[in-house]
Amino acid sequence: MTGTTIAQAIPVLVSPILTRLYTPEEFGVFSLFTSIVSVIYVISTGRFEIAIPLPKDELDALSILLMALILLIFICILVTVIIIIFQPYLFNIFNIEASSFWFYIIPVAILFNGIYQILNNWNIRYSNFKYLSISKVIQSATVATFNIAIGYSKIYSFGLIIGSILGLLFSVLYIFSHSKEVVKLVRYNVSNIDFYKVFYTYNHILIFNMPQSFFNILSSNIPVLLFSKYYTSDKVGYYSFANKLLMMPANIFSSAYAQVFFKRLNDVRDDKVERVYLVKNTIFKILFISLPFFIFIFIYSEDIFSIVFGLEWAVAGLYAKFLIPMFYFRLVGSVVSMSTLVFGEEKKSFIIELYSITLRVSVLILGTVIMNNIILTLFFYSLVSCLTTVFRLFWYVSITERFMEMDCE
């Protein structure tokens, strides 16, 4: 079992304990916190950190690292100023109590996330994957330990948030301890840093990758942001918990299988028959194999949630019932989406994603603002997500077939 798998498994294993230590309202506040941090974080570095492994010249990589770090610090300061100045308006927008101190540590969480990702990519550059796996386990284990400890002690009502911050801090400290050469490189090469050169070379990341990443993260988190405004914290907690639990096994499977699919598709890219067969076979195989699991969860979701996580979490099981079809199709979509990279269709994929996001947001607004019914909102949100994912699956197949026709020509 890899470190990444262990890190992903720990939150699942401790969930039955946490649901008995924290209320649905506290989970709702925590999900709002993580959603705000996630949406801002993804633009805080301009996504330049993903370019750190790319240059052959170490000085160029160092210049990218520093550029991402400077941008991160600037964004964190800007967010802090905005929170201080517009505090009443922000509290009203997100339906937050005036005494909620956790809102003021959002910049800290963004900073820790950004530093971690920057150092993460620096270690990827040198293939230090062992350190990366260990850092993920440290983060996950630290979060779980402090969440349980604070939950039992009842010292703070925001133990989930405090645990997540401490987990980030410990993982940053660990990965930094194995990246100390960065400090020496900066000290001896500070006069040779060329921000203009690396910005000119990699500005396409800021222009194209960052907006796409932002919209992807926003589409995933916008339900929590909207629900926090129009529904009570307990309903937000039920939704976020159900969504998170369904997402975890899907992420574990897709992250492992997507890499295999990507390599196999890239290997048969020039074979007119094999690549079409691979894409279609992968789609039908995942849909067929995973169907019994999703049917079982769909039928018994309320019973499972109430038995495993406590009686009051049966509502989360009801919410999960509406989300399951969405995750069923999303599971195969997350794997086959690697086709766009193989065939260079990222730009069209981004456009399709924008249309998909627009439809999903429209449904969420219709359900929350107009109908004010979270059950109907989840039903239509899941339905639209299923339809857009099915459309994308047909599009992925058409990409392969179109490339076949182009080859024939």
C-alpha positions as CSV (number, residue, x, y, z in Angstrom):
1,M,0.0,0.0,0.0
2,T,1.5,3.3,-1.1
3,G,1.8,6.4,1.1
4,T,-0.8,8.2,-0.9
5,T,-3.3,5.4,-0.5
6,I,-2.7,5.3,3.3
7,A,-3.1,9.1,3.4
8,Q,-6.5,8.8,1.6
9,A,-7.6,5.9,3.7
10,I,-7.0,7.5,7.1
11,P,-9.9,10.1,6.8
12,V,-12.3,7.3,5.8
13,L,-11.3,5.1,8.8
14,V,-11.6,7.9,11.4
15,S,-14.9,9.3,9.9
16,P,-17.1,7.1,12.2
17,I,-15.3,8.6,15.2
18,L,-15.5,12.2,14.0
19,T,-19.2,12.0,13.3
20,R,-19.7,11.2,17.0
21,L,-17.5,14.0,18.2
22,Y,-18.7,16.8,15.9
23,T,-22.1,17.9,14.9
24,P,-23.4,18.3,11.3
25,E,-23.3,22.0,11.9
26,E,-19.6,21.9,12.7
27,F,-19.0,19.8,9.6
28,G,-20.9,22.4,7.6
29,V,-18.7,25.2,8.9
30,F,-15.6,23.2,8.1
31,S,-16.7,22.5,4.6
32,L,-17.3,26.2,4.0
33,F,-13.8,27.0,5.3
34,T,-12.2,24.4,3.0
35,S,-14.3,25.5,0.0
36,I,-13.2,29.1,0.4
37,V,-9.6,28.1,0.9
38,S,-9.6,25.8,-2.1
39,V,-11.1,28.4,-4.5
40,I,-8.7,31.1,-3.6
41,Y,-5.7,28.8,-3.2
42,V,-5.9,27.6,-6.8
43,I,-5.1,31.1,-8.1
44,S,-2.8,32.2,-5.3
45,T,0.4,30.9,-7.1
46,G,-0.8,31.5,-10.6
47,R,-0.3,27.7,-11.0
48,F,3.3,28.4,-11.8
49,E,4.4,25.7,-9.3
50,I,3.4,23.0,-11.8
51,A,6.2,24.4,-14.1
52,I,8.9,23.8,-11.5
53,P,9.8,20.3,-12.7
54,L,9.9,21.4,-16.4
55,P,13.1,23.5,-17.0
56,K,16.4,21.7,-17.5
57,D,18.3,24.7,-16.0
58,E,18.1,24.5,-12.2
59,L,18.2,28.3,-12.0
60,D,15.1,28.6,-14.1
61,A,13.3,26.2,-11.8
62,L,14.4,28.2,-8.8
63,S,13.2,31.4,-10.5
64,I,9.7,29.8,-11.0
65,L,9.7,28.7,-7.4
66,L,10.4,32.2,-6.1
67,M,7.9,33.8,-8.5
68,A,5.2,31.4,-7.3
69,L,6.1,32.1,-3.7
70,I,6.1,35.9,-4.1
71,L,2.7,35.8,-5.8
72,L,1.4,33.5,-3.0
73,I,2.5,35.9,-0.3
74,F,1.0,38.8,-2.2
75,I,-2.4,37.0,-2.6
76,C,-2.4,36.1,1.1
77,I,-1.8,39.7,2.1
78,L,-4.5,40.9,-0.3
79,V,-7.0,38.3,1.1
80,T,-6.2,39.4,4.7
81,V,-6.8,43.1,3.8
82,I,-10.1,42.2,2.1
83,I,-11.3,40.2,5.1
84,I,-10.5,43.1,7.4
85,I,-12.1,45.8,5.3
86,F,-15.1,43.9,4.0
87,Q,-15.7,41.7,7.0
88,P,-19.4,42.6,7.6
89,Y,-20.3,42.0,3.9
90,L,-18.4,38.7,3.7
91,F,-20.1,37.5,6.8
92,N,-23.5,38.3,5.3
93,I,-22.7,36.7,2.0
94,F,-21.7,33.4,3.5
95,N,-24.2,33.6,6.4
96,I,-21.4,33.5,9.0
97,E,-21.7,34.5,12.7
98,A,-19.8,37.6,13.7
99,S,-17.9,35.7,16.4
100,S,-16.5,33.2,13.9
101,F,-12.7,33.6,14.3
102,W,-12.0,30.9,11.8
103,F,-12.7,33.3,8.9
104,Y,-9.5,35.2,9.9
105,I,-7.2,32.2,9.4
106,I,-8.2,31.6,5.8
107,P,-5.0,33.4,4.6
108,V,-2.9,31.1,6.8
109,A,-4.5,28.0,5.3
110,I,-3.9,29.4,1.8
111,L,-0.3,30.2,2.6
112,F,0.4,26.7,4.0
113,N,-1.4,25.0,1.0
114,G,0.6,27.1,-1.4
115,I,4.0,26.5,0.2
116,Y,3.3,22.8,0.4
117,Q,2.4,22.6,-3.4
118,I,5.5,24.6,-4.3
119,L,7.8,22.4,-2.3
120,N,5.9,19.4,-3.6
121,N,6.7,20.2,-7.2
122,W,10.3,21.0,-6.3
123,N,10.7,17.5,-4.9
124,I,8.9,16.0,-8.0
125,R,11.6,17.7,-10.1
126,Y,14.2,15.5,-8.3
127,S,12.0,12.4,-8.1
128,N,11.8,12.5,-4.3
129,F,8.5,10.7,-4.3
130,K,9.2,8.9,-1.1
131,Y,9.3,12.2,0.8
132,L,6.1,13.3,-0.9
133,S,4.2,10.1,0.1
134,I,5.5,10.4,3.7
135,S,4.4,14.1,3.9
136,K,0.9,13.1,2.8
137,V,0.7,10.4,5.5
138,I,2.0,12.9,8.1
139,Q,-0.6,15.4,7.1
140,S,-3.5,12.9,7.1
141,A,-2.4,11.4,10.4
142,T,-1.9,14.7,12.1
143,V,-5.3,16.0,11.0
144,A,-7.0,12.8,12.3
145,T,-5.1,12.9,15.6
146,F,-5.8,16.6,16.4
147,N,-9.4,16.3,15.2
148,I,-10.1,13.4,17.5
149,A,-8.1,15.0,20.4
150,I,-9.9,18.4,20.2
151,G,-13.2,16.7,19.6
152,Y,-12.9,14.7,22.8
153,S,-11.6,17.6,24.9
154,K,-14.4,20.0,23.6
155,I,-11.9,22.8,23.9
156,Y,-12.9,24.4,20.5
157,S,-16.0,24.0,18.4
158,F,-13.8,24.5,15.3
159,G,-11.6,21.4,15.9
160,L,-11.9,20.2,12.4
161,I,-10.5,23.5,11.1
162,I,-7.7,23.6,13.6
163,G,-6.8,20.0,12.9
164,S,-6.6,20.7,9.1
165,I,-4.3,23.8,9.7
166,L,-2.0,21.8,12.0
167,G,-1.9,18.9,9.5
168,L,-0.8,21.3,6.8
169,L,1.8,22.9,9.1
170,F,3.4,19.5,10.0
171,S,3.5,18.3,6.4
172,V,5.1,21.7,5.3
173,L,7.7,21.4,8.0
174,Y,8.5,17.8,7.0
175,I,8.8,18.5,3.3
176,F,10.8,21.7,3.9
177,S,13.3,19.7,6.0
178,H,14.0,17.7,2.8
179,S,14.2,20.8,0.6
180,K,16.7,22.9,2.5
181,E,18.9,23.1,-0.6
182,V,16.4,25.7,-1.9
183,V,17.5,28.2,0.7
184,K,21.2,27.7,-0.2
185,L,20.4,28.0,-3.9
186,V,18.5,31.3,-3.4
187,R,21.4,32.6,-1.2
188,Y,24.1,32.0,-3.8
189,N,22.0,32.7,-6.9
190,V,19.8,35.6,-5.9
191,S,21.5,38.0,-8.3
192,N,21.0,35.6,-11.2
193,I,17.2,35.1,-10.7
194,D,15.4,36.0,-13.9
195,F,11.7,36.4,-13.4
196,Y,11.0,37.9,-16.8
197,K,12.6,35.0,-18.6
198,V,10.5,32.3,-16.9
199,F,7.3,34.4,-16.9
200,Y,7.7,34.8,-20.7
201,T,8.3,31.1,-21.1
202,Y,5.5,29.8,-18.9
203,N,2.9,32.6,-19.0
204,H,0.6,30.2,-20.8
205,I,0.1,28.5,-17.5
206,L,-1.2,31.7,-16.0
207,I,-3.4,32.4,-19.0
208,F,-4.8,29.0,-19.7
209,N,-4.1,26.4,-16.9
210,M,-5.0,28.7,-14.0
211,P,-8.5,29.7,-15.3
212,Q,-9.3,26.1,-16.1
213,S,-8.1,24.9,-12.7
214,F,-10.1,27.7,-11.0
215,F,-13.3,26.8,-12.8
216,N,-12.8,23.1,-12.0
217,I,-12.3,23.8,-8.3
218,L,-15.2,26.4,-8.3
219,S,-17.6,23.9,-9.9
220,S,-16.7,21.3,-7.2
221,N,-17.1,23.8,-4.3
222,I,-19.9,26.1,-5.5
223,P,-22.7,23.8,-3.9
224,V,-21.2,24.4,-0.5
225,L,-20.8,28.1,-1.1
226,L,-24.4,28.5,-2.2
227,F,-25.9,26.1,0.4
228,S,-24.1,28.1,3.1
229,K,-25.9,31.2,2.1
230,Y,-29.4,29.7,1.7
231,Y,-29.5,26.7,4.0
232,T,-28.6,26.0,7.6
233,S,-25.1,24.7,8.6
234,D,-26.4,21.2,9.4
235,K,-27.7,20.8,5.8
236,V,-24.4,22.0,4.5
237,G,-22.7,19.5,6.8
238,Y,-24.9,16.6,5.6
239,Y,-24.2,17.4,2.0
240,S,-20.4,18.0,2.3
241,F,-20.0,14.8,4.4
242,A,-21.9,12.7,1.9
243,N,-20.1,14.3,-1.1
244,K,-16.7,13.8,0.6
245,L,-17.3,10.1,1.4
246,L,-18.5,9.3,-2.1
247,M,-15.6,11.2,-3.6
248,M,-12.8,9.4,-1.6
249,P,-13.1,5.9,-3.1
250,A,-13.7,7.4,-6.6
251,N,-10.5,9.5,-6.3
252,I,-8.4,6.6,-5.1
253,F,-9.6,4.4,-8.0
254,S,-9.4,7.1,-10.7
255,S,-6.0,8.5,-9.6
256,A,-4.5,5.0,-10.0
257,Y,-6.4,3.8,-13.1
258,A,-6.1,7.1,-15.0
259,Q,-2.4,6.9,-15.1
260,V,-2.5,3.4,-16.5
261,F,-5.1,4.4,-19.0
262,F,-3.1,7.4,-20.1
263,K,0.1,5.4,-20.7
264,R,-1.8,2.7,-22.6
265,L,-3.6,5.2,-24.8
266,N,-0.5,7.1,-25.5
267,D,1.3,3.8,-26.5
268,V,-1.5,2.9,-29.0
269,R,-2.0,6.5,-30.1
270,D,-0.9,5.7,-33.7
271,D,-2.9,2.5,-33.9
272,K,-6.2,3.2,-35.6
273,V,-8.1,0.3,-34.2
274,E,-6.5,-0.2,-30.8
275,R,-7.1,3.3,-29.4
276,V,-10.8,3.3,-30.2
277,Y,-11.2,-0.1,-28.7
278,L,-9.2,0.9,-25.6
279,V,-11.4,4.0,-25.0
280,K,-14.7,2.2,-25.5
281,N,-13.7,-0.9,-23.6
282,T,-12.5,1.2,-20.7
283,I,-15.8,3.1,-20.5
284,F,-17.9,0.0,-20.6
285,K,-15.7,-2.0,-18.3
286,I,-15.7,0.6,-15.5
287,L,-19.4,1.2,-15.9
288,F,-20.1,-2.5,-15.7
289,I,-17.8,-3.4,-12.9
290,S,-18.7,-0.5,-10.6
291,L,-22.5,-0.8,-11.2
292,P,-23.2,-3.4,-8.4
293,F,-21.3,-1.3,-5.9
294,F,-23.2,1.9,-6.7
295,I,-26.6,0.1,-6.8
296,F,-25.9,-1.4,-3.3
297,I,-24.9,2.0,-1.9
298,F,-27.9,3.6,-3.5
299,I,-30.4,1.2,-2.0
300,Y,-28.9,1.1,1.5
301,S,-27.3,4.5,1.8
302,E,-29.5,5.8,4.7
303,D,-29.0,2.6,6.7
304,I,-25.3,2.5,6.1
305,F,-24.8,6.1,7.2
306,S,-27.0,5.8,10.3
307,I,-25.2,2.5,11.4
308,V,-21.7,3.5,10.6
309,F,-21.7,7.2,11.5
310,G,-24.6,7.6,13.9
311,L,-28.4,7.9,13.7
312,E,-28.4,11.7,13.0
313,W,-26.3,11.1,9.8
314,A,-29.1,9.2,8.1
315,V,-30.0,12.5,6.4
316,A,-26.5,12.5,4.8
317,G,-27.3,9.0,3.5
318,L,-30.4,10.4,1.9
319,Y,-28.4,13.2,0.3
320,A,-25.9,10.6,-0.9
321,K,-28.7,8.7,-2.6
322,F,-29.2,11.6,-5.0
323,L,-25.4,12.1,-5.6
324,I,-24.6,8.5,-6.3
325,P,-25.6,8.5,-10.1
326,M,-23.4,11.6,-10.5
327,F,-20.4,9.9,-9.0
328,Y,-21.1,6.7,-11.0
329,F,-20.7,8.5,-14.3
330,R,-18.0,10.8,-13.0
331,L,-15.9,7.8,-12.0
332,V,-15.4,6.7,-15.6
333,G,-15.3,10.3,-16.9
334,S,-12.3,11.1,-14.6
335,V,-10.3,8.2,-16.1
336,V,-11.2,8.6,-19.8
337,S,-10.7,12.4,-19.6
338,M,-7.0,11.7,-20.0
339,S,-7.8,11.3,-23.8
340,T,-7.8,15.1,-24.2
341,L,-4.1,15.2,-23.2
342,V,-3.2,12.4,-25.6
343,F,-5.0,14.0,-28.5
344,G,-4.3,17.7,-27.7
345,E,-7.9,18.6,-27.1
346,E,-7.4,20.6,-23.9
347,K,-8.8,23.8,-25.3
348,K,-12.1,22.2,-26.4
349,S,-12.3,20.4,-23.2
350,F,-12.0,23.7,-21.3
351,I,-14.9,25.1,-23.4
352,I,-17.1,22.1,-22.7
353,E,-16.2,22.4,-19.0
354,L,-17.4,26.0,-19.0
355,Y,-20.7,25.0,-20.5
356,S,-21.0,22.2,-18.0
357,I,-20.3,24.5,-15.1
358,T,-22.8,27.0,-16.3
359,L,-25.5,24.4,-16.5
360,R,-24.7,23.0,-13.0
361,V,-24.5,26.5,-11.4
362,S,-27.9,27.4,-13.1
363,V,-29.5,24.4,-11.6
364,L,-28.0,25.1,-8.1
365,I,-29.3,28.7,-8.3
366,L,-32.7,27.5,-9.4
367,G,-32.9,25.0,-6.6
368,T,-31.5,27.1,-3.8
369,V,-32.7,30.6,-4.6
370,I,-36.0,30.0,-6.3
371,M,-37.3,26.6,-5.1
372,N,-35.4,26.7,-1.7
373,N,-35.5,22.9,-1.6
374,I,-32.2,21.1,-1.1
375,I,-33.6,17.7,-2.1
376,L,-34.9,19.0,-5.4
377,T,-31.6,20.9,-5.8
378,L,-29.5,17.8,-5.3
379,F,-31.8,15.8,-7.7
380,F,-31.5,18.2,-10.6
381,Y,-27.8,19.0,-9.9
382,S,-27.0,15.2,-10.1
383,L,-29.2,14.8,-13.2
384,V,-27.5,17.6,-15.1
385,S,-24.1,16.4,-13.9
386,C,-24.9,12.9,-15.3
387,L,-26.0,14.3,-18.6
388,T,-23.0,16.5,-19.1
389,T,-20.7,13.6,-18.1
390,V,-22.4,11.3,-20.6
391,F,-22.0,13.9,-23.3
392,R,-18.3,14.1,-22.5
393,L,-17.9,10.3,-22.7
394,F,-19.4,10.4,-26.3
395,W,-17.1,13.3,-27.1
396,Y,-14.0,11.4,-25.8
397,V,-15.0,8.5,-28.2
398,S,-15.5,10.9,-31.1
399,I,-12.0,12.4,-30.5
400,T,-10.5,9.0,-31.1
401,E,-12.7,8.3,-34.1
402,R,-12.0,11.7,-35.6
403,F,-8.3,11.1,-35.3
404,M,-8.7,7.9,-37.1
405,E,-10.5,9.7,-40.0
406,M,-7.7,12.3,-40.0
407,D,-5.1,9.5,-40.2
408,C,-7.0,7.9,-43.1
409,E,-7.0,11.3,-44.9
